[in-house]
Amino acid sequence: MRVIVGLGNPGIKYSETRHNVGFKVVENLAKLKNLKFDKFNQSALYARGETDNSDFSLLLPLTYMNISGKAVRDFHSKFNFDFDEMLVVCDDIHLDVGKIRLRAKGSHGGHNGLLSIIEEIQSTDFPRLRIGIGKNFEKDKQAEYVLSPFNEEEKPIINDAINLSVEICEAFLVGGLKKALEYYSKIHSNKKSNPTINGVTE
């Protein structure tokens, strides 16, 4: 079973913030697949579907960003999927708004949601799709920045990135990371996008 996890914070208060682009991608993917989310337990919502060759689950942790790993650990305890078949979608302040990076594995890079997952599952070997939200904030104002909405100039850029991310997630559901990387490279061929030996596409 393949799993896609969208990281964010639950509730209307946070729904349009920069930190919630991971949620947005997975919510839009569910709409595209005509799937509805059910409560897995107190820690997450999930939706299940299938492609021609496998079944899959979409997961939205309800634990707030900093303890997202609990939801992932609980879901894994029930379904026992391979972590290299789990794609985590999240925001990234180290990337310009709308830029996308797909990796096979790696560190948390300062992202508390990824850090929580790594700590809970004791592994960094899971794919992650990062979506840039920029870092136009003053010193010590990161928390306020990631919990702020995109400005009017950024909205069309981030919406395009979300739509592209949904397409990448679709490719992942069909053929795993290899298919997702191939798809990403294809649509960005004019930007010299090529997967590296580390499974990185930029």
Sequence and secondary structure as in RCSB ss.txt:
>XXXX:A:sequence
MRVIVGLGNPGIKYSETRHNVGFKVVENLAKLKNLKFDKFNQSALYARGETDNSDFSLLLPLTYMNISGKAVRDF
HSKFNFDFDEMLVVCDDIHLDVGKIRLRAKGSHGGHNGLLSIIEEIQSTDFPRLRIGIGKNFEKDKQAEYVLSPF
NEEEKPIINDAINLSVEICEAFLVGGLKKALEYYSKIHSNKKSNPTINGVTE
>XXXX:A:secstr
 EEEEE    SGGGTTBGGGHHHHHHHHHHHHTT   EEEETTEEEEEEE SS EEEEEEE S GGGHHHHHHHH
HHHH   GGGEEEEEEETTS TT EEEESS   TT HHHHHHHHHHT   S EEEEE      TT HHHHHTSB 
 TTTHHHHHHHHHHHHHHHHHHHHHHHHHHHHHHHHHTGGGT    TTS B 
